[in-house]
């Protein structure tokens, strides 16, 4: 199970991503839902470890639209290394990192 800190990080990431993608009024409607959803959005799915011995605290990701059910990183990859939740979110935001890095800096209680 995710720790309380990891759950706060996921909730904060959700808020970051929704407010980055949508206008404020619509973002507020999406964030009011138990799970933010929007037709046509390629939702990120996160999973915490236990797929292979020693991966209980590692995090993995996939997209809802992927037909292959494998999570990334895959534990059988030759260059596999365990990732924290923040590592996975950093990789997800690697194409537009400036806003994400600013968000983390503005939320030091969640992203120490």
N, C-alpha and C positions, 0 to 999 in steps of 0.2 A: 504494500500500500504506500502511496505517497505520504511524505511527512506533512505536517501542518505548514511548514515553510514552503514546500514544493506546491502544495495546493494554493497558497497565496500567490506564488509566482505564476502559476497557470492562470489564475483569475486576473492577475495584473497584465499578463501577456494578452489575454482575451480583450481586455479593455484597451490596451495599446493598439492592437491590430484593428479592432472595429472602429475606433476613433480615427485611425490613420486612413482607413478605406472609405468611410461614409461621412456625409455631412452630419453636423451635430444632432439635429432633430431625429434623423433616421437611426443614427448610432445609438441614441438613447433608447429607442424602441427595441433595437436588437439586443442591447445589453439588459433590458428588462426581462428577457426570456431566460428560462433556466439554463438553456444551452443556446448560445448565439448561433443562429442559422440564417442563411440567405440563399435562395435558389441560385444555382449557378456558381456558388463559391466553392472552391476546391479545399474543403475543410482539412485542417491538420489534425491527425490522430496521434496522441502520445501514449506510450506504454512504458511502464517501469519494469525492468529486468525479469529474471527468473526464466529465461528461455534456454539457458545453458549454465552449467555449474559456474559459480563465481560472478554471475551477472545480476544478482539480486538488487543491487543499487544502481544499475545502469539504466539509461533512458534510450528509447528508440522512437522513431517517427515514421509515419507514412501518410499518404494523402487519400482521402475518401474515394477519389476517382481511379486510383491505381487498381488494375486488374490483378496484378501479382500481389498476394497478401504479405509478402516479405517486408519487414520493418528495416529501416536504415538507422544505424549501421547494422549489418548482418553479422552475427557472431562467428560465422564460418569464413568471413573474409580473411584473407591472408594478413592484411594490415589492420585488423580489428583492434580498436582500443575503446575502453569503456568511456561513456560520456555522461556527464551530469545533465540534469534538466536544463540548466542555463546554457551548457554547451550546445545542446540540441536546438534550443531557441535561437542561439547566436548563429548557428549554421542556417537555420530557416530564414533569418533576416540578413544573411551575408550579401545579398544583392543591393539592399538599401539600408546599410547599417547605421547611418548617422542618426536617424530618428529613434531607433531602438537603443543605441548607446546613450542618447540623451534621456530617454525614458528611464533606463536603469539608473542613471546618475540622479535623476529627480526622485527616485524611490529607493533610497539607501536602506530603509527599514525592511524592504522586501528583497532587494538585490544587494546584499552587503559586499 
